[in-house]
């Protein structure tokens, strides 16, 4: 019976960790994309002729910032469905 309580404890802390991980990654990605977008608009308004050169860099950096969020979602799903921490208990 004590083993069942320990498993429930590990799973509850794992759920809290997953929520924090995905939430903070989402907020960080949103702030990062907003900063990159604002700097792109600022640079394009100062030098409109550079917009063609800046736009591919904007999409690459926005994709890399969003990749961090997607990786945290994948790690969260891994911890939710195949929790390696439970193997130490069993």
DABELPE-V497081 format. One record per helix or strand of 2 or more residues. SS is the DSSP state (helix for helix, strand for strand). FROM is the first residue (numbers start at 1). TO is the last residue. Records with the same first field share a line. If there is no record, write none. Layout:
BEGIN
SS: FROM-TO  FROM-TO
END
This chain:
BEGIN
helix: 2-46  48-81  85-89
END
